[in-house]
Amino acid sequence: MRLAALVGGLFLAVASPSGFPAAAADSLEQAVYRGRVLFMTATFGGGGRHCTTCHKEGGTAMSELPDGRKFASLSNAAAIFPRYDAKTRRVKTLPDQVQACVRNALQGTAPAFESPEMTELVSYITSLSEGKPIEMDGKPR
């Protein structure tokens, strides 16, 4: 992965051997890792469920609700947000969706938008969409 930044009026692109810019290697990789751990284990104070209760194989496989209803993986989730939600009649972002899942499916206390937990969860979910085309308001696959 190559990332670029505007530094002192110059556009720089620097990649470390791990694929991340040397200055951000630890922080981005760690955020994705911590997000994956949260996704797999955190109940957010709910009834014992965690994200993988519904989102199988870390969100990479076809998923299933506890009642047996199936739905798409999260493999392109970050690529299809923001999305229009006809039920609420508003545009939802990926963090909005994470909050709704934690509140409703996990029956837990959703992480605040600016919290480290939200940043880590969104970082992990976004990592699942790497290389996917952007399809705002697209369909989950």
N, CA, C and O of each residue as an XYZ file, in Angstrom:
564
protein
N       0.852     -1.169      0.000
C       0.000      0.000      0.000
C       0.896      1.230      0.000
O       1.876      1.282      0.743
N       0.575      2.209     -0.816
C       1.305      3.472     -0.824
C       0.348      4.560     -0.382
O      -0.777      4.650     -0.875
N       0.791      5.371      0.532
C       0.006      6.510      0.978
C       0.782      7.767      0.657
O       2.012      7.762      0.639
N       0.062      8.840      0.403
C       0.705     10.098      0.047
C       0.227     11.193      0.976
O      -0.851     11.112      1.564
N       1.057     12.224      1.096
C       0.697     13.353      1.949
C       1.299     14.625      1.382
O       2.328     14.597      0.708
N       0.650     15.725      1.661
C       1.174     17.023      1.298
C       1.956     17.537      2.490
O       1.378     17.817      3.540
N       3.269     17.663      2.335
C       4.137     18.084      3.432
C       4.960     19.267      2.954
O       5.718     19.151      1.991
N       4.817     20.403      3.619
C       5.591     21.592      3.269
C       5.455     21.981      1.813
O       6.415     22.456      1.206
N       4.279     21.789      1.246
C       4.051     22.152     -0.138
C       4.486     21.082     -1.132
O       4.283     21.246     -2.335
N       5.090     19.972     -0.648
C       5.518     18.894     -1.526
C       4.615     17.686     -1.348
O       4.215     17.360     -0.230
N       4.299     17.030     -2.440
C       3.478     15.830     -2.387
C       4.416     14.641     -2.258
O       5.184     14.351     -3.175
N       4.358     13.949     -1.122
C       5.269     12.842     -0.845
C       4.513     11.525     -0.769
O       3.411     11.467     -0.224
N       5.094     10.485     -1.305
C       4.554      9.135     -1.165
C       5.697      8.246     -0.699
O       6.653      8.019     -1.440
N       5.602      7.749      0.510
C       6.667      6.934      1.083
C       6.038      5.670      1.633
O       5.051      5.728      2.367
N       6.601      4.545      1.285
C       6.078      3.285      1.803
C       7.165      2.548      2.561
O       8.329      2.548      2.161
N       6.779      1.927      3.644
C       7.701      1.095      4.412
C       7.673     -0.306      3.832
O       6.807     -0.599      3.008
N       8.586     -1.185      4.228
C       8.560     -2.559      3.731
C       7.234     -3.268      4.021
O       6.843     -4.166      3.276
N       6.541     -2.878      5.090
C       5.270     -3.518      5.412
C       4.137     -2.996      4.538
O       3.022     -3.515      4.597
N       4.409     -1.971      3.726
C       3.379     -1.426      2.867
C       2.779     -0.140      3.390
O       2.018      0.510      2.673
N       3.091      0.253      4.608
C       2.558      1.468      5.196
C       3.672      2.499      5.298
O       4.837      2.124      5.430
N       3.348      3.790      5.242
C       4.381      4.811      5.395
C       5.115      4.610      6.717
O       4.513      4.250      7.729
N       6.411      4.844      6.692
C       7.231      4.587      7.877
C       6.695      5.283      9.118
O       6.691      4.684     10.193
N       6.239      6.535      9.006
C       5.772      7.276     10.177
C       4.457      6.746     10.726
O       4.164      6.932     11.907
N       3.661      6.090      9.892
C       2.347      5.639     10.333
C       2.246      4.118     10.449
O       1.172      3.593     10.740
N       3.365      3.399     10.223
C       3.310      1.936     10.175
C       2.666      1.346     11.420
O       1.748      0.533     11.311
N       3.123      1.735     12.588
C       2.584      1.152     13.809
C       1.142      1.560     14.039
O       0.309      0.710     14.354
N       0.828      2.828     13.889
C      -0.494      3.295     14.263
C      -1.608      2.724     13.383
O      -2.644      2.325     13.914
N      -1.438      2.670     12.075
C      -2.491      2.155     11.207
C      -2.619      0.641     11.353
O      -3.725      0.124     11.513
N      -1.509     -0.059     11.299
C      -1.555     -1.511     11.465
C      -2.149     -1.887     12.820
O      -2.948     -2.817     12.919
N      -1.756     -1.162     13.851
C      -2.282     -1.460     15.186
C      -3.766     -1.134     15.284
O      -4.512     -1.870     15.929
N      -4.209     -0.050     14.661
C      -5.638      0.299     14.689
C      -6.464     -0.789     14.009
O      -7.521     -1.168     14.512
N      -5.994     -1.289     12.876
C      -6.712     -2.361     12.179
C      -6.709     -3.618     13.050
O      -7.735     -4.285     13.185
N      -5.565     -3.938     13.635
C      -5.474     -5.126     14.494
C      -6.415     -5.007     15.698
O      -7.177     -5.927     15.993
N      -6.352     -3.862     16.390
C      -7.222     -3.677     17.565
C      -8.695     -3.691     17.159
O      -9.535     -4.196     17.904
N      -9.014     -3.145     15.994
C     -10.386     -3.190     15.497
C     -10.846     -4.614     15.247
O     -11.993     -4.962     15.527
N      -9.947     -5.438     14.717
C     -10.282     -6.848     14.484
C     -10.535     -7.558     15.813
O     -11.477     -8.343     15.934
N      -9.695     -7.281     16.803
C      -9.882     -7.891     18.123
C     -11.227     -7.463     18.711
O     -11.969     -8.298     19.229
N     -11.545     -6.172     18.633
C     -12.845     -5.690     19.111
C     -13.979     -6.389     18.369
O     -14.941     -6.847     18.986
N     -13.865     -6.470     17.057
C     -14.885     -7.080     16.212
C     -15.142     -8.524     16.635
O     -16.283     -8.986     16.648
N     -14.068     -9.224     16.980
C     -14.169    -10.647     17.331
C     -14.603    -10.895     18.774
O     -15.187    -11.938     19.068
N     -14.328     -9.952     19.678
C     -14.501    -10.267     21.101
C     -15.373     -9.315     21.908
O     -15.960     -9.729     22.908
N     -15.476     -8.057     21.505
C     -16.156     -7.059     22.345
C     -17.668     -7.244     22.332
O     -18.272     -7.435     21.277
N     -18.267     -7.188     23.507
C     -19.728     -7.274     23.624
C     -20.346     -5.902     23.866
O     -21.566     -5.755     23.791
N     -19.530     -4.905     24.153
C     -19.980     -3.541     24.396
C     -21.055     -3.472     25.477
O     -21.964     -2.642     25.423
N     -20.929     -4.365     26.459
C     -21.859     -4.368     27.589
C     -23.211     -4.967     27.273
O     -24.148     -4.841     28.061
N     -23.322     -5.618     26.128
C     -24.601     -6.202     25.723
C     -24.805     -7.587     26.306
O     -24.231     -7.935     27.338
N     -25.617     -8.358     25.642
C     -26.017     -9.668     26.128
C     -25.061    -10.796     25.800
O     -25.498    -11.942     25.694
N     -23.783    -10.525     25.635
C     -22.810    -11.574     25.375
C     -22.496    -11.790     23.906
O     -21.597    -12.567     23.583
N     -23.207    -11.127     23.010
C     -22.915    -11.242     21.584
C     -21.778    -10.299     21.210
O     -21.532     -9.304     21.891
N     -21.096    -10.621     20.129
C     -20.071     -9.752     19.558
C     -20.308     -9.698     18.055
O     -21.191    -10.394     17.554
N     -19.561     -8.908     17.339
C     -19.827     -8.699     15.905
C     -19.842    -10.003     15.125
O     -20.636    -10.157     14.197
N     -18.964    -10.959     15.491
C     -18.910    -12.214     14.746
C     -20.068    -13.154     15.065
O     -20.174    -14.228     14.473
N     -20.934    -12.761     15.992
C     -22.149    -13.536     16.198
C     -22.964    -13.543     14.901
O     -23.555    -14.561     14.543
N     -22.995    -12.426     14.211
C     -23.716    -12.313     12.936
C     -22.768    -12.305     11.740
O     -23.026    -12.972     10.738
N     -21.673    -11.553     11.840
C     -20.722    -11.392     10.733
C     -19.679    -12.492     10.807
O     -18.671    -12.354     11.501
N     -19.916    -13.575     10.100
C     -19.076    -14.769     10.155
C     -17.690    -14.527      9.582
O     -17.492    -13.677      8.714
N     -16.739    -15.296     10.089
C     -15.344    -15.253      9.634
C     -14.804    -13.825      9.584
O     -14.194    -13.404      8.601
N     -15.042    -13.102     10.659
C     -14.529    -11.741     10.753
C     -15.164    -10.774      9.780
O     -14.594     -9.722      9.489
N     -16.337    -11.115      9.272
C     -17.043    -10.238      8.336
C     -16.730    -10.532      6.885
O     -17.225     -9.835      5.999
N     -15.908    -11.563      6.614
C     -15.503    -11.849      5.238
C     -16.391    -12.870      4.536
O     -16.273    -13.052      3.324
N     -17.269    -13.535      5.266
C     -18.125    -14.570      4.680
C     -19.586    -14.137      4.731
O     -19.942    -13.183      5.424
N     -20.421    -14.850      3.989
C     -21.861    -14.640      4.066
C     -22.255    -14.707      5.533
O     -21.791    -15.585      6.261
N     -23.087    -13.810      5.963
C     -23.410    -13.684      7.375
C     -24.811    -14.185      7.676
O     -25.618    -14.417      6.775
N     -25.081    -14.347      8.969
C     -26.367    -14.880      9.379
C     -26.774    -14.304     10.726
O     -25.985    -14.274     11.671
N     -28.017    -13.848     10.795
C     -28.565    -13.352     12.053
C     -28.909    -14.537     12.955
O     -29.077    -15.653     12.464
N     -29.015    -14.314     14.258
C     -29.380    -15.414     15.159
C     -30.681    -16.116     14.773
O     -30.867    -17.289     15.097
N     -31.595    -15.403     14.074
C     -32.855    -16.034     13.660
C     -32.734    -16.812     12.348
O     -33.721    -17.353     11.851
N     -31.521    -16.866     11.788
C     -31.283    -17.643     10.574
C     -31.299    -16.862      9.278
O     -30.912    -17.399      8.240
N     -31.736    -15.605      9.302
C     -31.747    -14.800      8.071
C     -30.311    -14.509      7.639
O     -29.467    -14.150      8.460
N     -30.045    -14.669      6.347
C     -28.706    -14.472      5.810
C     -28.580    -13.085      5.181
O     -29.556    -12.506      4.702
N     -27.342    -12.567      5.198
C     -27.056    -11.294      4.544
C     -25.593    -11.269      4.113
O     -24.795    -12.111      4.526
N     -25.260    -10.299      3.285
C     -23.939    -10.226      2.662
C     -22.820     -9.999      3.673
O     -23.044     -9.553      4.798
N     -21.611    -10.321      3.230
C     -20.416    -10.074      4.041
C     -20.134     -8.573      4.117
O     -20.854     -7.760      3.537
N     -19.087     -8.230      4.834
C     -18.660     -6.837      4.940
C     -17.507     -6.528      3.982
O     -16.821     -5.518      4.140
N     -17.294     -7.395      2.992
C     -16.135     -7.250      2.126
C     -16.111     -5.961      1.307
O     -15.054     -5.564      0.817
N     -17.245     -5.312      1.157
C     -17.247     -4.020      0.456
C     -17.965     -2.941      1.274
O     -18.371     -1.917      0.725
N     -18.122     -3.163      2.573
C     -18.899     -2.238      3.404
C     -18.382     -0.805      3.332
O     -19.167      0.127      3.155
N     -17.090     -0.623      3.464
C     -16.558      0.746      3.447
C     -16.709      1.384      2.076
O     -16.746      2.610      1.972
N     -16.798      0.580      1.022
C     -16.919      1.112     -0.337
C     -18.338      1.547     -0.684
O     -18.533      2.265     -1.665
N     -19.340      1.128      0.099
C     -20.729      1.470     -0.246
C     -21.326      2.548      0.663
O     -22.468      2.963      0.466
N     -20.566      2.997      1.643
C     -21.027      4.095      2.500
C     -20.385      5.378      2.035
O     -19.262      5.373      1.531
N     -21.105      6.493      2.205
C     -22.425      6.656      2.811
C     -23.520      6.057      1.947
O     -23.374      5.887      0.737
N     -24.644      5.738      2.628
C     -25.814      5.131      1.992
C     -27.072      5.818      2.479
O     -27.125      6.324      3.600
N     -28.079      5.833      1.630
C     -29.365      6.378      2.030
C     -30.159      5.272      2.708
O     -30.282      4.176      2.162
N     -30.698      5.544      3.888
C     -31.506      4.588      4.638
C     -32.963      5.023      4.525
O     -33.381      6.014      5.124
N     -33.727      4.261      3.744
C     -35.134      4.616      3.517
C     -35.949      4.544      4.802
O     -36.905      5.302      4.970
N     -35.581      3.638      5.717
C     -36.309      3.515      6.985
C     -36.232      4.793      7.806
O     -37.247      5.283      8.301
N     -35.029      5.330      7.947
C     -34.836      6.535      8.762
C     -34.905      7.811      7.925
O     -34.918      8.921      8.458
N     -34.948      7.630      6.604
C     -35.010      8.758      5.662
C     -33.840      9.713      5.841
O     -34.010     10.932      5.864
N     -32.647      9.134      5.968
C     -31.440      9.953      6.069
C     -30.244      9.187      5.525
O     -30.296      7.971      5.337
N     -29.187      9.908      5.280
C     -27.938      9.306      4.821
C     -27.179      8.783      6.040
O     -27.037      9.486      7.040
N     -26.698      7.551      5.949
C     -25.944      6.923      7.035
C     -24.500      6.731      6.606
O     -24.220      6.404      5.453
N     -23.594      6.934      7.537
C     -22.177      6.673      7.320
C     -21.826      5.305      7.918
O     -22.642      4.700      8.614
N     -20.631      4.832      7.648
C     -20.192      3.566      8.230
C     -20.192      3.637      9.760
O     -20.665      2.694     10.394
N     -19.685      4.709     10.386
C     -19.791      4.781     11.853
C     -21.238      4.771     12.351
O     -21.517      4.198     13.404
N     -22.162      5.394     11.614
C     -23.586      5.316     11.985
C     -24.036      3.861     12.010
O     -24.731      3.432     12.931
N     -23.634      3.106     10.993
C     -24.042      1.705     10.901
C     -23.428      0.881     12.027
O     -24.092      0.013     12.595
N     -22.165      1.148     12.352
C     -21.518      0.437     13.463
C     -22.290      0.706     14.751
O     -22.572     -0.217     15.515
N     -22.631      1.970     14.989
C     -23.399      2.294     16.198
C     -24.738      1.568     16.215
O     -25.134      1.034     17.251
N     -25.436      1.541     15.096
C     -26.739      0.876     15.035
C     -26.597     -0.624     15.302
O     -27.421     -1.204     16.010
N     -25.580     -1.246     14.752
C     -25.374     -2.683     14.984
C     -25.096     -2.966     16.462
O     -25.654     -3.904     17.032
N     -24.236     -2.159     17.078
C     -23.912     -2.383     18.492
C     -25.156     -2.186     19.349
O     -25.432     -2.996     20.234
N     -25.903     -1.126     19.099
C     -27.116     -0.853     19.895
C     -28.187     -1.916     19.681
O     -28.771     -2.417     20.642
N     -28.441     -2.257     18.430
C     -29.578     -3.125     18.113
C     -29.229     -4.610     18.155
O     -29.855     -5.369     18.896
N     -28.255     -5.027     17.384
C     -27.935     -6.457     17.307
C     -27.236     -6.964     18.567
O     -27.546     -8.045     19.068
N     -26.294     -6.176     19.071
C     -25.561     -6.611     20.266
C     -26.245     -6.183     21.554
O     -25.920     -6.687     22.629
N     -27.190     -5.256     21.452
C     -27.878     -4.685     22.605
C     -26.869     -4.140     23.617
O     -27.011     -4.303     24.829
N     -25.844     -3.485     23.064
C     -24.789     -2.921     23.893
C     -24.767     -1.411     23.810
O     -25.648     -0.792     23.214
N     -23.762     -0.837     24.407
C     -23.534      0.604     24.364
C     -22.561      0.889     23.231
O     -21.399      0.483     23.278
N     -23.041      1.583     22.224
C     -22.227      1.847     21.034
C     -21.072      2.783     21.359
O     -21.226      3.704     22.161
N     -19.914      2.553     20.741
C     -18.800      3.473     20.945
C     -19.131      4.845     20.354
O     -19.806      4.943     19.330
N     -18.655      5.884     21.003
C     -18.875      7.250     20.520
C     -18.153      7.445     19.191
O     -17.150      6.787     18.913
N     -18.672      8.351     18.384
C     -18.093      8.597     17.055
C     -16.601      8.893     17.112
O     -15.853      8.374     16.284
N     -16.152      9.688     18.035
C     -14.747     10.099     18.089
C     -13.899      9.214     18.996
O     -12.757      9.564     19.295
N     -14.423      8.089     19.436
C     -13.682      7.235     20.367
C     -12.641      6.386     19.642
O     -12.772      6.116     18.448
N     -11.606      5.968     20.370
C     -10.624      5.055     19.782
C     -11.284      3.757     19.301
O     -10.892      3.216     18.267
N     -12.270      3.257     20.033
C     -12.929      2.013     19.636
C     -13.623      2.154     18.286
O     -13.544      1.252     17.452
N     -14.309      3.288     18.061
C     -14.971      3.498     16.776
C     -13.930      3.594     15.665
O     -14.094      2.997     14.601
N     -12.866      4.341     15.914
C     -11.798      4.468     14.915
C     -11.227      3.097     14.570
O     -10.991      2.800     13.399
N     -11.006      2.266     15.577
C     -10.430      0.945     15.357
C     -11.401      0.021     14.619
O     -10.994     -0.687     13.698
N     -12.668      0.021     15.007
C     -13.659     -0.805     14.306
C     -13.799     -0.387     12.846
O     -13.813     -1.235     11.954
N     -13.902      0.911     12.602
C     -14.035      1.406     11.234
C     -12.757      1.115     10.441
O     -12.832      0.812      9.250
N     -11.598      1.202     11.077
C     -10.335      0.871     10.398
C     -10.331     -0.587      9.969
O      -9.953     -0.903      8.841
N     -10.747     -1.474     10.862
C     -10.800     -2.898     10.516
C     -11.803     -3.149      9.391
O     -11.472     -3.804      8.402
N     -13.014     -2.639      9.532
C     -14.044     -2.872      8.509
C     -13.599     -2.288      7.171
O     -13.827     -2.893      6.123
N     -12.966     -1.117      7.200
C     -12.461     -0.504      5.970
C     -11.387     -1.375      5.337
O     -11.314     -1.473      4.112
N     -10.551     -2.010      6.155
C      -9.497     -2.866      5.608
C     -10.083     -4.022      4.799
O      -9.430     -4.521      3.882
N     -11.291     -4.451      5.121
C     -11.934     -5.533      4.381
C     -12.326     -5.105      2.968
O     -12.522     -5.947      2.091
N     -12.438     -3.797      2.750
C     -12.850     -3.265      1.442
C     -11.674     -2.810      0.589
O     -11.870     -2.260     -0.495
N     -10.474     -3.033      1.061
C      -9.313     -2.570      0.306
C      -9.345     -3.134     -1.114
O      -9.521     -4.336     -1.315
N      -9.173     -2.245     -2.093
C      -9.162     -2.638     -3.492
C     -10.527     -2.715     -4.155
O     -10.614     -2.905     -5.368
N     -11.589     -2.571     -3.380
C     -12.939     -2.624     -3.949
C     -13.289     -1.261     -4.546
O     -12.850     -0.232     -4.031
N     -14.081     -1.242     -5.631
C     -14.478      0.046     -6.206
C     -15.479      0.770     -5.299
O     -16.304      0.141     -4.636
N     -15.389      2.072     -5.285
C     -16.327      2.887     -4.518
C     -17.680      2.843     -5.220
O     -17.773      3.107     -6.419
N     -18.716      2.510     -4.476
C     -20.085      2.461     -4.999
C     -21.004      3.085     -3.958
O     -21.836      2.388     -3.378
N     -20.869      4.393     -3.710
C     -21.730      5.005     -2.710
C     -23.173      4.603     -2.947
O     -23.676      4.662     -4.069
N     -23.836      4.190     -1.863
C     -25.220      3.715     -1.887
C     -25.359      2.411     -2.666
O     -26.450      2.059     -3.114
N     -24.226      1.688     -2.826
C     -24.238      0.406     -3.536
C     -24.789     -0.712     -2.669
O     -25.262     -0.481     -1.556
N     -24.722     -1.901     -3.185
C     -25.251     -3.086     -2.488
C     -24.117     -3.842     -1.801
O     -23.023     -3.961     -2.352
N     -24.379     -4.354     -0.594
C     -23.375     -5.196      0.073
C     -23.142     -6.460     -0.745
O     -24.063     -6.982     -1.374
N     -21.906     -6.948     -0.733
C     -21.557     -8.177     -1.483
C     -20.907     -9.189     -0.570
O     -20.546    -10.279     -1.014
